[in-house]
Amino acid sequence: MKISAEKNKLRTNNIDDINTDIKVDGKKLGTVKNFKYLESVVSDKGSKPKILSRIAQTTAALTKLRPV
C-alpha cells in the first residue's frame, strides 16, 4: 500500500503530552483539529461539535415550518 504524506493528515483526541510525530517516507504527517467524514464533523473535542451542528440544523428546519 502506498501512503502519501502530502495527502494524509493526523487527528488525535484532545490529550495532553502525546507524541504525534508520525512520519511517512521521512516526512512528518500534518495534524488537523477536525474534519468532515460521512456528513459529520469529527473533532478533537469529542461529539460536542456534532451535537451543536445537529441542533442548529434542527432549529433552522423548525423555523421554516408554518403553523397549520
N, CA, C and O atoms as a printed pandas DataFrame, in Angstrom:
     atom_number atom_name residue_name chain_id  residue_number  x_coord  y_coord  z_coord
0              1         N          MET        A               1    0.844   -1.166    0.000
1              2        CA          MET        A               1    0.000    0.000    0.000
2              3         C          MET        A               1    0.893    1.233    0.000
3              4         O          MET        A               1    1.896    1.289    0.711
4              5         N          LYS        A               2    0.515    2.214   -0.802
5              6        CA          LYS        A               2    1.251    3.476   -0.838
6              7         C          LYS        A               2    0.496    4.521   -0.025
7              8         O          LYS        A               2   -0.721    4.663   -0.147
8              9         N          ILE        A               3    1.229    5.240    0.799
9             10        CA          ILE        A               3    0.651    6.300    1.623
10            11         C          ILE        A               3    1.378    7.593    1.299
11            12         O          ILE        A               3    2.608    7.649    1.309
12            13         N          SER        A               4    0.604    8.631    1.013
13            14        CA          SER        A               4    1.174    9.930    0.679
14            15         C          SER        A               4    1.179   10.831    1.912
15            16         O          SER        A               4    0.133   11.055    2.521
16            17         N          ALA        A               5    2.342   11.342    2.278
17            18        CA          ALA        A               5    2.443   12.256    3.420
18            19         C          ALA        A               5    1.769   13.588    3.107
19            20         O          ALA        A               5    1.305   14.271    4.020
20            21         N          GLU        A               6    1.707   13.966    1.840
21            22        CA          GLU        A               6    1.079   15.232    1.465
22            23         C          GLU        A               6   -0.446   15.153    1.525
23            24         O          GLU        A               6   -1.102   16.144    1.844
24            25         N          LYS        A               7   -1.017   13.983    1.221
25            26        CA          LYS        A               7   -2.469   13.847    1.153
26            27         C          LYS        A               7   -3.102   13.395    2.468
27            28         O          LYS        A               7   -4.323   13.462    2.610
28            29         N          ASN        A               8   -2.313   12.943    3.417
29            30        CA          ASN        A               8   -2.847   12.428    4.671
30            31         C          ASN        A               8   -2.489   13.341    5.834
31            32         O          ASN        A               8   -1.405   13.921    5.888
32            33         N          LYS        A               9   -3.425   13.448    6.752
33            34        CA          LYS        A               9   -3.236   14.245    7.964
34            35         C          LYS        A               9   -3.557   13.375    9.169
35            36         O          LYS        A               9   -4.131   12.295    9.030
36            37         N          LEU        A              10   -3.191   13.843   10.332
37            38        CA          LEU        A              10   -3.370   13.112   11.574
38            39         C          LEU        A              10   -4.262   13.916   12.507
39            40         O          LEU        A              10   -4.082   15.123   12.663
40            41         N          ARG        A              11   -5.227   13.241   13.127
41            42        CA          ARG        A              11   -6.064   13.884   14.136
42            43         C          ARG        A              11   -6.032   13.022   15.387
43            44         O          ARG        A              11   -6.264   11.815   15.324
44            45         N          THR        A              12   -5.747   13.642   16.517
45            46        CA          THR        A              12   -5.724   12.926   17.789
46            47         C          THR        A              12   -6.825   13.460   18.686
47            48         O          THR        A              12   -7.333   14.562   18.477
48            49         N          ASN        A              13   -7.186   12.676   19.676
49            50        CA          ASN        A              13   -8.137   13.158   20.671
50            51         C          ASN        A              13   -7.464   14.232   21.503
51            52         O          ASN        A              13   -6.238   14.348   21.501
52            53         N          ASN        A              14   -8.248   15.008   22.206
53            54        CA          ASN        A              14   -7.747   16.128   22.989
54            55         C          ASN        A              14   -6.989   15.609   24.216
55            56         O          ASN        A              14   -7.499   15.632   25.337
56            57         N          ILE        A              15   -5.766   15.143   23.977
57            58        CA          ILE        A              15   -4.941   14.562   25.042
58            59         C          ILE        A              15   -3.638   15.351   25.119
59            60         O          ILE        A              15   -2.973   15.569   24.106
60            61         N          ASP        A              16   -3.278   15.778   26.330
61            62        CA          ASP        A              16   -2.010   16.481   26.516
62            63         C          ASP        A              16   -0.863   15.479   26.554
63            64         O          ASP        A              16   -1.060   14.297   26.837
64            65         N          ASP        A              17    0.312   15.960   26.271
65            66        CA          ASP        A              17    1.542   15.165   26.358
66            67         C          ASP        A              17    1.511   13.910   25.493
67            68         O          ASP        A              17    1.910   12.836   25.941
68            69         N          ILE        A              18    1.041   14.042   24.265
69            70        CA          ILE        A              18    1.046   12.906   23.352
70            71         C          ILE        A              18    2.000   13.205   22.205
71            72         O          ILE        A              18    2.007   14.312   21.668
72            73         N          ASN        A              19    2.789   12.236   21.841
73            74        CA          ASN        A              19    3.749   12.395   20.754
74            75         C          ASN        A              19    3.052   12.079   19.433
75            76         O          ASN        A              19    2.653   10.938   19.197
76            77         N          THR        A              20    2.906   13.074   18.582
77            78        CA          THR        A              20    2.224   12.873   17.302
78            79         C          THR        A              20    3.189   12.941   16.130
79            80         O          THR        A              20    2.780   13.245   15.009
80            81         N          ASP        A              21    4.444   12.666   16.370
81            82        CA          ASP        A              21    5.426   12.678   15.292
82            83         C          ASP        A              21    5.367   11.365   14.521
83            84         O          ASP        A              21    6.161   10.455   14.762
84            85         N          ILE        A              22    4.431   11.278   13.602
85            86        CA          ILE        A              22    4.313   10.101   12.748
86            87         C          ILE        A              22    4.821   10.495   11.375
87            88         O          ILE        A              22    4.391   11.495   10.800
88            89         N          LYS        A              23    5.738    9.698   10.860
89            90        CA          LYS        A              23    6.384   10.039    9.595
90            91         C          LYS        A              23    6.102    8.981    8.536
91            92         O          LYS        A              23    5.998    7.790    8.830
92            93         N          VAL        A              24    5.983    9.447    7.298
93            94        CA          VAL        A              24    5.846    8.589    6.128
94            95         C          VAL        A              24    6.950    8.986    5.171
95            96         O          VAL        A              24    7.026   10.143    4.758
96            97         N          ASP        A              25    7.802    8.051    4.816
97            98        CA          ASP        A              25    8.959    8.334    3.953
98            99         C          ASP        A              25    9.798    9.486    4.496
99           100         O          ASP        A              25   10.314   10.294    3.723
100          101         N          GLY        A              26    9.938    9.568    5.823
101          102        CA          GLY        A              26   10.748   10.599    6.452
102          103         C          GLY        A              26   10.071   11.948    6.574
103          104         O          GLY        A              26   10.670   12.893    7.087
104          105         N          LYS        A              27    8.814   12.060    6.105
105          106        CA          LYS        A              27    8.074   13.325    6.188
106          107         C          LYS        A              27    7.028   13.213    7.289
107          108         O          LYS        A              27    6.251   12.259    7.329
108          109         N          LYS        A              28    7.018   14.209    8.192
109          110        CA          LYS        A              28    6.069   14.216    9.303
110          111         C          LYS        A              28    4.667   14.522    8.784
111          112         O          LYS        A              28    4.472   15.447    7.996
112          113         N          LEU        A              29    3.692   13.731    9.239
113          114        CA          LEU        A              29    2.303   13.989    8.866
114          115         C          LEU        A              29    1.809   15.240    9.583
115          116         O          LEU        A              29    2.110   15.446   10.758
116          117         N          GLY        A              30    1.057   16.066    8.882
117          118        CA          GLY        A              30    0.454   17.248    9.483
118          119         C          GLY        A              30   -0.715   16.846   10.368
119          120         O          GLY        A              30   -1.209   15.722   10.279
120          121         N          THR        A              31   -1.154   17.756   11.215
121          122        CA          THR        A              31   -2.279   17.469   12.105
122          123         C          THR        A              31   -3.440   18.407   11.800
123          124         O          THR        A              31   -3.243   19.519   11.310
124          125         N          VAL        A              32   -4.648   17.946   12.095
125          126        CA          VAL        A              32   -5.859   18.749   11.957
126          127         C          VAL        A              32   -6.662   18.623   13.247
127          128         O          VAL        A              32   -6.555   17.619   13.952
128          129         N          LYS        A              33   -7.463   19.636   13.557
129          130        CA          LYS        A              33   -8.300   19.602   14.755
130          131         C          LYS        A              33   -9.646   18.945   14.471
131          132         O          LYS        A              33  -10.237   18.337   15.363
132          133         N          ASN        A              34  -10.138   19.061   13.231
133          134        CA          ASN        A              34  -11.400   18.425   12.867
134          135         C          ASN        A              34  -11.444   18.188   11.364
135          136         O          ASN        A              34  -10.674   18.772   10.602
136          137         N          PHE        A              35  -12.361   17.319   10.955
137          138        CA          PHE        A              35  -12.566   17.052    9.540
138          139         C          PHE        A              35  -13.968   16.498    9.349
139          140         O          PHE        A              35  -14.603   16.047   10.303
140          141         N          LYS        A              36  -14.449   16.534    8.110
141          142        CA          LYS        A              36  -15.776   16.037    7.810
142          143         C          LYS        A              36  -15.663   14.614    7.284
143          144         O          LYS        A              36  -14.878   14.339    6.377
144          145         N          TYR        A              37  -16.451   13.709    7.858
145          146        CA          TYR        A              37  -16.446   12.303    7.465
146          147         C          TYR        A              37  -17.886   11.804    7.457
147          148         O          TYR        A              37  -18.568   11.844    8.481
148          149         N          LEU        A              38  -18.339   11.339    6.313
149          150        CA          LEU        A              38  -19.708   10.845    6.171
150          151         C          LEU        A              38  -20.729   11.861    6.683
151          152         O          LEU        A              38  -21.618   11.523    7.465
152          153         N          GLU        A              39  -20.593   13.093    6.237
153          154        CA          GLU        A              39  -21.504   14.196    6.573
154          155         C          GLU        A              39  -21.500   14.587    8.048
155          156         O          GLU        A              39  -22.387   15.321    8.484
156          157         N          SER        A              40  -20.533   14.122    8.820
157          158        CA          SER        A              40  -20.415   14.517   10.224
158          159         C          SER        A              40  -19.039   15.122   10.454
159          160         O          SER        A              40  -18.063   14.734    9.812
160          161         N          VAL        A              41  -18.970   16.072   11.371
161          162        CA          VAL        A              41  -17.689   16.676   11.716
162          163         C          VAL        A              41  -17.063   15.866   12.846
163          164         O          VAL        A              41  -17.653   15.710   13.914
164          165         N          VAL        A              42  -15.867   15.356   12.597
165          166        CA          VAL        A              42  -15.114   14.621   13.613
166          167         C          VAL        A              42  -14.123   15.609   14.204
167          168         O          VAL        A              42  -13.338   16.216   13.475
168          169         N          SER        A              43  -14.153   15.774   15.519
169          170        CA          SER        A              43  -13.361   16.806   16.177
170          171         C          SER        A              43  -12.527   16.224   17.310
171          172         O          SER        A              43  -12.836   15.159   17.846
172          173         N          ASP        A              44  -11.468   16.939   17.664
173          174        CA          ASP        A              44  -10.663   16.524   18.815
174          175         C          ASP        A              44  -11.361   16.850   20.131
175          176         O          ASP        A              44  -10.861   16.491   21.198
176          177         N          LYS        A              45  -12.495   17.517   20.072
177          178        CA          LYS        A              45  -13.238   17.879   21.273
178          179         C          LYS        A              45  -14.397   16.917   21.542
179          180         O          LYS        A              45  -15.290   17.238   22.326
180          181         N          GLY        A              46  -14.396   15.758   20.912
181          182        CA          GLY        A              46  -15.447   14.770   21.133
182          183         C          GLY        A              46  -16.659   15.035   20.265
183          184         O          GLY        A              46  -16.530   15.538   19.149
184          185         N          SER        A              47  -17.836   14.699   20.768
185          186        CA          SER        A              47  -19.057   14.796   19.972
186          187         C          SER        A              47  -19.787   16.123   20.138
187          188         O          SER        A              47  -20.817   16.327   19.496
188          189         N          LYS        A              48  -19.298   17.025   20.968
189          190        CA          LYS        A              48  -19.991   18.294   21.202
190          191         C          LYS        A              48  -20.215   19.082   19.910
191          192         O          LYS        A              48  -21.330   19.557   19.698
192          193         N          PRO        A              49  -19.209   19.250   19.029
193          194        CA          PRO        A              49  -19.467   19.978   17.781
194          195         C          PRO        A              49  -20.540   19.315   16.924
195          196         O          PRO        A              49  -21.326   20.004   16.273
196          197         N          LYS        A              50  -20.579   17.985   16.918
197          198        CA          LYS        A              50  -21.588   17.264   16.141
198          199         C          LYS        A              50  -22.981   17.545   16.699
199          200         O          LYS        A              50  -23.920   17.790   15.942
200          201         N          ILE        A              51  -23.109   17.508   18.011
201          202        CA          ILE        A              51  -24.399   17.765   18.647
202          203         C          ILE        A              51  -24.847   19.197   18.373
203          204         O          ILE        A              51  -26.007   19.427   18.032
204          205         N          LEU        A              52  -23.939   20.162   18.519
205          206        CA          LEU        A              52  -24.287   21.563   18.259
206          207         C          LEU        A              52  -24.685   21.771   16.805
207          208         O          LEU        A              52  -25.595   22.549   16.517
208          209         N          SER        A              53  -24.017   21.089   15.891
209          210        CA          SER        A              53  -24.352   21.189   14.472
210          211         C          SER        A              53  -25.753   20.641   14.210
211          212         O          SER        A              53  -26.523   21.239   13.459
212          213         N          ARG        A              54  -26.080   19.516   14.819
213          214        CA          ARG        A              54  -27.415   18.921   14.639
214          215         C          ARG        A              54  -28.499   19.821   15.226
215          216         O          ARG        A              54  -29.572   19.960   14.640
216          217         N          ILE        A              55  -28.227   20.432   16.374
217          218        CA          ILE        A              55  -29.198   21.351   16.978
218          219         C          ILE        A              55  -29.437   22.536   16.049
219          220         O          ILE        A              55  -30.579   22.951   15.855
220          221         N          ALA        A              56  -28.371   23.081   15.474
221          222        CA          ALA        A              56  -28.505   24.218   14.556
222          223         C          ALA        A              56  -29.302   23.825   13.316
223          224         O          ALA        A              56  -30.132   24.604   12.849
224          225         N          GLN        A              57  -29.067   22.638   12.779
225          226        CA          GLN        A              57  -29.807   22.180   11.603
226          227         C          GLN        A              57  -31.286   21.993   11.930
227          228         O          GLN        A              57  -32.150   22.353   11.131
228          229         N          THR        A              58  -31.577   21.432   13.099
229          230        CA          THR        A              58  -32.962   21.228   13.515
230          231         C          THR        A              58  -33.661   22.558   13.733
231          232         O          THR        A              58  -34.807   22.732   13.317
232          233         N          THR        A              59  -32.988   23.492   14.376
233          234        CA          THR        A              59  -33.563   24.818   14.607
234          235         C          THR        A              59  -33.871   25.510   13.289
235          236         O          THR        A              59  -34.928   26.122   13.141
236          237         N          ALA        A              60  -32.957   25.417   12.332
237          238        CA          ALA        A              60  -33.180   26.033   11.019
238          239         C          ALA        A              60  -34.390   25.409   10.330
239          240         O          ALA        A              60  -35.185   26.123    9.719
240          241         N          ALA        A              61  -34.538   24.092   10.420
241          242        CA          ALA        A              61  -35.676   23.419    9.793
242          243         C          ALA        A              61  -36.983   23.804   10.481
243          244         O          ALA        A              61  -37.995   24.015    9.814
244          245         N          LEU        A              62  -36.968   23.898   11.805
245          246        CA          LEU        A              62  -38.185   24.248   12.541
246          247         C          LEU        A              62  -38.630   25.678   12.271
247          248         O          LEU        A              62  -39.831   25.951   12.258
248          249         N          THR        A              63  -37.700   26.591   12.057
249          250        CA          THR        A              63  -38.088   27.980   11.788
250          251         C          THR        A              63  -38.741   28.126   10.417
251          252         O          THR        A              63  -39.437   29.110   10.167
252          253         N          LYS        A              64  -38.526   27.168    9.537
253          254        CA          LYS        A              64  -39.149   27.213    8.207
254          255         C          LYS        A              64  -40.585   26.694    8.221
255          256         O          LYS        A              64  -41.347   26.942    7.287
256          257         N          LEU        A              65  -40.951   25.977    9.280
257          258        CA          LEU        A              65  -42.312   25.443    9.371
258          259         C          LEU        A              65  -43.293   26.571    9.674
259          260         O          LEU        A              65  -42.987   27.513   10.405
260          261         N          ARG        A              66  -44.467   26.443    9.094
261          262        CA          ARG        A              66  -45.517   27.437    9.353
262          263         C          ARG        A              66  -46.670   26.742   10.075
263          264         O          ARG        A              66  -46.936   25.566    9.827
264          265         N          PRO        A              67  -47.348   27.450   10.955
265          266        CA          PRO        A              67  -48.490   26.824   11.631
266          267         C          PRO        A              67  -49.583   26.463   10.625
267          268         O          PRO        A              67  -49.784   27.154    9.626
268          269         N          VAL        A              68  -50.280   25.369   10.913
269          270        CA          VAL        A              68  -51.342   24.901   10.006
270          271         C          VAL        A              68  -52.622   25.610   10.310
271          272         O          VAL        A              68  -53.636   25.359    9.659
